[in-house]
Amino acid sequence: MTGREKLDAEEQKKRMYYAQNCECYFCHKPLRYSQAEFAHCIPNTKCYIKKYGAEIIHNKKNGRITCHGCNHKALLDPKTNPVPATELVAEIENDLGV
């Protein structure tokens, strides 16, 4: 990830953190920003970036702000959850006009 991409990712995390009222997406526990984790639904791996593209993987709809304990709840790995993952990809592609 380039320096610019890291800056963009941090800015996206910050926007989502405040949009979610500074709380975990799943348990709604209040979070300090330093505790907040950006959890990708479809994992941020080279394999999935190659398959779906960075625009899909790094899209805000593919992420949730979570506490550490709930981070795993966001996972929609296409290997284990193919239908919800496919629906999420289709929704993001529709938003992007793909």
N, C-alpha and C positions, 0 to 999 in steps of 0.2 A: 504494500500500500504506500503510495507516495505521500509526501507531507501534506499536499493539498487534499488528498482523499481522506487522510486522518482528520484534518481540520473540518471537512464537510461532514464526516461521520460524527464527530463530537458535536457539531452544531445541530445535526439531526437529532441526536440523543437529547440534547438540551431542549429543543422544541417539543419533542414528544414527552419529556419529563414534565414540563409545565402544562402541556395539553392534557395530560393524565392527572392533573392536580397534585403532582408531586407524590404519587402513591403507586404501589404495585398494581399492575393490570389485573392480577388474579385475586390476591387476598385483600387488596385495598389498604394495606398497611402503609402509613405515612413513611416516606423515605427522604433522607438527606440526599442531596445530589451525589455525594461521594459513595453512597450505598447503592445507588441505582445501577442496574445492569441492563444493557440493551441485548435482548434475546432475539435471535433470528428464528423465525418459524421454520422456514426452509434453511437448513444450515449454510453458513458462510464458508463453503469449502471450494477448493479449486474445481472439483468435479461438477458441483452444481452451478458454479459461475460459468463454466464452459458450456454446460447443458442449457441453462436458462438465460445467461447473460447477467452482467453486473447490475443493469438497470432493474432487474427483477429481484435479485438477491439483496441489494442495498435499498430497495424501495421501502418507504415508511410503513406500508401495509404488511410488509414481511417482518416487522419487528414489534416487540412489546417491551415496555419498561417494566422490569420486575425486581423483586428483592432476590437475594441469593437463593433462598429456599424455594422460590417458585420458578426460577429460570427454566428448569426442565419442562414445565407445563406448556411452554410456547412451542415446543418442537412438533413440527409437521413434516418429518422426514419422508420424502416420496417413496422410500423403500418400505416403510412401515405404515404410512398413512397416505396411500396413493390418491384416494378420492379427494380428501380435504386439501392436499397439496396441489393437485391439479386444478381444483376450483379456485384456490388462492392465486395461482399463476394466471389463470384466465381472467380473474378480476383485475389484477395488476396490468396485464396486457391490454385489457379493455380501457383502463384508465390512461394508459400510455398511447393508445390508438394504434396498437400493433395488430 
